[in-house]
Amino acid sequence: MFLGKVNGQRYGEPPPPKCALHQHLAVFGAWGQRPGNQVATFGIVGEVLSYSFVPLKQLILLLALLAPGLPAAAQSKLQTQVSPVFYFRQRVDVQPYAGKAYRLSARMKVEAPAGDSADANVFAVVFDKKKNYLAMSKAGQMRARRRDGQWRTFSLTGQLPKTAAQLVLNANVYLNGTFGYDDFRLEVASGKGQWQPVPLPNGDFEAARADSANGFPNNWRPLFLNNAYRYRTAAEASGNHYLELVGQGAVNYGRNAAAGHTVALNGIKLYYETYGQGEPLLLLHGNGQSISAFSGQIPELAKHYQVIAVDTRAQGQSTNGKQTLTYDLFADDMSALLKALNIPAAHVVGWSDGGNTGLSLALHHPQQVKKLVTMGANLWADTLAVTPATLKEVHKGKTMTTLLYPVNKQARRVRPLMVLLLDYPRMQATDLAGIAAPTLVLAGEKDLIQPAHTRLIASSLPHGRAHIFPGLTHYAPREDPAAFNAAVLAFLAQP
């Protein structure tokens, strides 16, 4: 079970934590299911419900990228994340221009192999004084798709609400290649056919110094650091300066055709990706998420194991059947997958709903599980297991998707996942006595799973042990990938 918040409304599984908006996203999650705009998830991600007050494609971007309301300390410290996307932005005071039309333009170029999916993108989001979301530019207005390395000018238009206070100018590059940005220009309407420039510091990247220890151009700031991307202020022969970004080795986990496979089993098509060599390790994401949720884990785990990362039925790229979604059904799918791959037994690592599936797999198919790691798992869904606030918000999600079920495709897809969170699992602590696999039970100190419930799971397992990540939440794999990965690898390495 996962929960995030979008200006007072919360949804299923999140992308990375510490975003202003969390859930049913892919952050990671995809931008409107378009493979070229995934947020590594950040991943996380699951998908945002399109019944919310923001269109689906725009909300996913907003959720993954924007956090103007974060405490200053959280904003000043940039984390390093694994992602096929690199984002940067600048905040602009637009309160003096509230109520006016605006337009934004910039030059962009992309150089990448013709068959690649690399692109560059710019969009704008508007907030009020209290940092509440107000509006977002139409998706795709400023997207550079041609990959011939030629400069082209792109523009977008929008309307500043009357309560507008801040416009966040966002740009991102996707996948591998060489990207260029230059000559950002923001204007507001000052009369019929007339436009007034809005100050946009270093919009032409001519400022000599870098803005911070991260070395990014003055007045611009990355959303997070990414080892797959390098950046610099480059100079052309004419002396003109521009921002250059180079992507190398970026992988779109969950949409990686080179590693992806589909197998037909139990009446559905199950999608999975494989990485690395060694003992098999089955990786199971949470509710509404996809393989991309583990972007911070796959590279490290694949150094030691053959990672089999799966999109659970009805999520990611896997299809759904007519059966009611349960964790036992998910476990049966995983059992069938291992058999289809001729893998007698595997280690299993499951986050949230993936942990619930792992417990069911170890209980009902014990011969197929060597060792089990759960993160934020639960045995049942009441206030003894999950925080009351979490259950309240999931109930709201179920109610809203039920109301919109007849008219909204996304609601029809998400409602069964809401029902799953409320009605399952249906295990008892005594059931865990039947699990023979050594099991590491993980949770965050501030997890939405009740601490006593986590301890109950660990103590009820014949070979269970608990580890709590200090200061972290249900999203520990995203909040501190290094700590999470180290705990998993140390446990699996034990004889």
Secondary structure, DSSP 8 states (H G I E B T S, - for coil): ---EEETTEEESS-SSSS-SB-SS--SSS-BTTBGGG--BTTB--S---TTSSS-HHHHHHHHHH--TTS-HHHHHS--B---SEEEEEEEEE-GGGTTSEEEEEEEEEEE--TTS--EEEEEEEEE-TT--EEEE--TTTEEE---BS--EEEEEEEE--TT--EEEEEEEEESSEEEEEEEEEEEEEEETTEEEEE--TTTTS---SBSSTT--BTT-EESSB-TTEEEEEEE-TTS-EEEEEEE-S---TTS-TTTEEEEEETTEEEEEEEES-SSEEEEE--TT--GGGGTTTHHHHTTTSEEEEEE-TTSTT----SS---HHHHHHHHHHHHHHTT-S-EEEEEETHHHHHHHHHHHHSGGGEEEEEEES--SS-STTTB-HHHHHHHHHHHHHHHHHTTT-HHHHHHHHHHHHHHH-----GGGGGG--S-EEEEEETT-SB-HHHHHHHHHHSTTEEEEEETT--TTHHHH-HHHHHHHHHHHHH--
